[in-house]
Amino acid sequence: MKIETRLRMVQGAAAFGLMCAALLYLFFGNTAVAQRWRLSRAVREKEVIERELVRDPRFQQIKVGVATVTGGASLVVQGLLVSETDLTDLRRTISSTNPATHLDYRVRVR
């Protein structure tokens, strides 16, 4: 192979690598595009969790919200419960929905 052909192949591979790195950073780095994607995912997960919590009357005082963190989003679970057993059941109920976002529990037990 000629040196010019090899050089063009290396340049093409380098350009492709840079393009892939830029796209990965755009969607997974600390960018507005990634933030919007993570927030929309958190809102969808919030709705699923709220549907599960409505089924159990012990969780009437529990609220789920979406909070932004650096470059992403998390779900904040807050409220008041009667017992530690209820807190364990709450965590189990929420984990059964398989949320992909970070969960921040701020639940108090009487």
N, C-alpha and C positions, 0 to 999 in steps of 0.2 A: 504494500500500500504506500501511496505517496504521503509525504509528511503533511501536505496541505489537507488531504482527506482526513487524516487522523486528527489534525488540529480542528477541523470543522466538526468532527464527531465529538470531541472533547468540549468544544464551545457549545454545541447543541445540548449535550448532557448537562453542562453547568447551567445553562439557561433554563432547562426543564426543572432542574433541582431547585433553583431560585424561585421559579413560579410555584412549585409545589409548597415550598416553605412559606411563601407569602400567603397562599390560600389557607394553609394550616393555621398560620397566625391570625388571619382574618376571622376564622370561625372558632378557634379555640383559645386565642390570646385575649388580652385585656382590651377589647375593641368594642365599639358601639354595635357592630353587627352581632358579635357574640353575646353581648348583653341583651339585645332584643330577643335573640333566639332562646337564651336561658330564661328570660322573664316569661316569654310565652309558654315555654314548657312548664315552668313553675305554676302559672295560672291554671293550666290544664290539670296538673296534678292536684292543685288546691281544690278544684271542683270535684274531683274523684274522691278525695279524702272527706270533704264536707258531706257528700252523699252517704258515705259509710258512717260518719259520726251521727247523722240525723237518725239513724236506725236504733241507736241506743240512748235511752232517756238520761243515763248517767252523764252523758257528754253535752248536755244542753248549754252549759256555761263555758264550753270550749270554743274558741275562735281560731281560725287558721288564716294567716295572712302571708303575703309575699313581701319579702324585704330584699333590697339590693345590697350586694356586697361587692368588693372590688372585682369588677369584670364579670359578675355573675348574679345569681339570685339564690335565695334560700326561702324555705317555708318556716314561718314562725307559728308555733302552736302555743297558745296562751289561754289561761283561764284558771278555774278553781274546781277541785275534785274533793270528794268526801274521804276517800281512803287511798292508801298505797296500792291496794289491789286494783282500784279503778285506774290508777296511773299505769300500772302494768298492763291492764287490759287496753287502755288507750294506746300505749306504745305498740302493743301487738296488733291492734286494729289498723293503725296507721301503717305499720310495716307490712301488713298483708296487701296493701295497695301497691307495694314495690316502688316507692318514689325514687326518682333518679337524682333529685336535688337534695341539698343539705337540709337537715331538720334542726331547728333551734327550739327546744322545749323550754317554755317559761310558765310552767304549770305549778300552782301551789296546791298543797293538800292541807285540808283543815285539821 
